[in-house]
């Protein structure tokens, strides 16, 4: 089996597993747990010297970073999830980088606040900044989705998967998306896909 995916499905690795499932790929999953020190073992540090997940090995190629991995897999295997042309490729990269720079830090802060025990929660002031920090980017996303059903038009693509892979964390944080109804409807459609539901399991 040429493709190996490293990382716990309770981490950003879920995004890569989701992409592989959408593409119908055969792969080996190595469920490393950073909390148990798995990502700091010498064998794994040879794969990803940063000691983070996810990583993949695809033949002789090793890649890190979930959003970059997904762009690679979509473009390698083609189909409806892949960018159809250079313009779509640019938009896929733009929205993926946007999700990373504009959304992820705030989303991770809110998820940690919701899930971690009291003595490990982020500072309350940081939590409030995270909530406020989501207002502008969610407004940008809502406006984009008011024009089209998905981020590249009328079809679900790697662009939506990458951005939804970040935004979906707000569900764990019980964050109310009612002020952004287009985002809420789009996220429901993305996370209602068969591949996502099968990976997530019953809730």
N, C-alpha and C positions, 0 to 999 in steps of 0.2 A: 504494500500500500504506500503510494508515493507521498501523500499528504499526512503530516502529523500536526495536531493542534495541541499546544501546551497551555494549561491553565484551568483554574476552577470555573465552572459555569456560574458561580456566584460572583464573578468578577467581570471585568471588561471582556474576558474570553467569551462570554455569552454572545457578544456581537458577531464574533467569528464563527462560532458554532451555528448561529442563526443563518449567516450567509452560506455556509457549507450545506446546511439543510435546504435552504431555498434553491441552491444550485443542484441538489441531488448528488453531491459528491461523496465518494467513499473516503473515509479518513480514519486515522487512529487518534483517539483522544487520550492525552496524558493529563489527568486532573491534579495538577500541582496545587498545594495549599501554601500560600506565602506565610500564613500564621504559624504553620508547623515548620517553617524554615526550608521548605522544599525548593524555593527559588534561589536560595543561597548556597546550594550544594554545588560542588565543583563541576559536575557533569552538566548541570543546567546553565551555569555561568559561562560555559563554553558556547552555549547556544545564544543566550542573551546576557551579556556581561553587566547589564543594568540590574539584573536580578528581579525583573518585573514580568508579569504576564499580561496579555498573551504573547506567544511567539508561535511561528509555524516553521516547519521544515517541509519544503516541496521539492523533492528530489535533492539536488545539491544547493538549492536556494534556501536561505534562512531570512525571515523577516520578523520584525517586532512592530508594535503599535497597531491596535485593533482597526482603526479607520483606514490606515494605509494597507493593511493586509486585505481588508474587504475590497478596496478599490482594485488591488492586484487580482484577487480571485475573480471578481466580476469581469474584468477586462480579459483575463486569460480564458475564461470559459464562455463568455459571450451570452447571447440571449437577451431577453427583455430587461434583465437587471443591469446590463452593461450600458455605458454611454454609447449612443448610436453614431456620434461624430465628434469632431474636435470641440465644438461649442459645448456639447453636453459633457464632454470630459472635463472641460474647464469648470463648468457649473458643479459637477460632482465633487471636484477637488475644493472649489470655493465653499460649498455648503459644509463639507466635512471639516475643513479647517475652521470655519465659522462656529460649528458646534463645539469644537475643542476649545476655541479661544473665548467665545462669548457665553457659553452655557455650562460647560462641564464642571468648572470649579464650584459654581453656585449649586449645581445639582448634587455634586458629591457632598458638599457641606450639609445640605438638607437631608440627604439620605443617612449620613452619619449621625446627625442629630436625632433622626427618627429611630434608628436601629441600635445604636450603641448604648451601653449602660451609662448611668448618670455621670460616673466619674471619668468617662472617656468622651463625653459629648463635646462638640465645639463650643467655644465661648458664645454666650447669647448674643453679644453684639455682632459677632461674625455671622451668626444665623440670620439676624435681621438684615445685615448687608447683603447676604445671599438672596434673600427674598426680594429685596428691592432691586438687586442687580439683575433679576430675571425679567423685570417689567419691560425694559426696552427690547431685548432680543426676542422675547416671545411676541411682542408687537410686530417686529420685523417678520417673523415667521408666519404670524397670522395674516399679515398683509399679502405675503407671497402666496399663501394657500387660498386666499380669496380670489386669486386670478386663475388658479389651476387646482385640480384635485390633488396632484402630487407635485413634487419639486421640479420634475422635468416634464411636466405636462399631465397627460391622462393615464400614465402607467407607473406602477410601483417600480422603483429602481434602487440600485446601491446607494444613491443619494438619500432616499427616504430611509433606507435601513440604517445608514450611518447616523443620521440626525435623530431618528426615532430611538436608536440604541442609546443615545444620550438622554433624550427627553423622557424616555420610559422610566428612568430612575425617579422621576417626580411622583410616580405612583406609589413607590415605597415610602415616600415622604408625606403622603396624603396632601399633596399640594393641589389647590383648587385651580383648575384650568378654565373655569367658567368665564372669566373675562376675555378669554381667547378661544371662542367657540370653533373657529376653523382649525386651530391646533388640536383642540380636544377631539374633534371628529376625525381628523387625519391620524392622530395617534391611536385612536380606537381601531381604525381600519388597518393600520400597520401591525399593531399587536394582536389583532384578531386573525392574522394570517395563520394558515395551518402549521407552517414551520415553526413560528414563534410559540404557538399554543402547545405543540407537541414537545418542544424543548423545555418550556416552563413547567409543564405538568399541571395537575389540578391545583387550584388555589383554595 
